[in-house]
Amino acid sequence: MVATQEEIDKKYNLRPFVDAPESKVEIPNKIDLEAIDFSTYKEGPEGLESRQKLAKQLEGALTDYGFFKIVGHGISEETFNKLKAITQSIFELPAEEKAKYIAGTYPIEQEKDSDLGIVSGVGFKPRGHWTYVKGVTDELEFINFRHYLHDEIYYNTPYPEFVQWHLSDIQAYFKYLHLQVLRRVLTLMDIILEIPEGTLYGNYFKPIPEIEKSEVTLTVLV
């Protein structure tokens, strides 16, 4: 008997993610990052002025702080909440289950000649993998997803059962980030660098048939 989505979600205790309460500690010299509002981003020749304004704002943020935040990106709060709930259940999987899917150990044909390792390969990077001074180990855990722009690879890559059932949710989010948000950020950087728009995205991130040249790794942290 084939399980249903509802049964799978119940099995892995999918539930709303509860954010930690905002700290009441007064933070000295707190920085309010520049908000780049992509709702004002306009495509085409008629939108050049809007892109130039955003590029100037982005350049200022990168010059002053090296960081920025994006608002008006088109991703709903509902989507974020769903993904946070999914992520919560993924990281609550038993350690022995995660151990079956360690990053860099997958037998993926397109990666057989690439030494991606545990940092960039598909799968989990477990806590305690790295050892620092005096034998202290790291507390960082994450899972990598690759090939989300290529269905024939993405949906045939082994993942834990719960992840398999939510691959479409994860893919939709990452594809939107890549094809819309990243493309627009890079276009603004083209304007800052005074090079033709589309140069950075077209040369380094645009999806092309040669998969190994067109993919990046996206990481989900806990």
Buried (B, 14 or more C-beta within 10 A) or exposed (E): EEEEEEEBBEEBEBEEBEEEEEEEEEEEEEEEEBEBBBEEBEEEEEEEEEBEBBBEBBBEBBEEEEEBEBEEBEBEEEBEEBBEBBBBBBBEBEEEEBEEBBBBBBEBEBBEEEEBEBEBBBBBBBBEBEEEEEEEEEEEBBBBBBBBBBEEBBBEBEBBEBBEBBBEBBBBBBBBBBBBBBBBBBBBBBBBEEEEBEBBBBEEBBBEEEBEEBBEBBEBEE
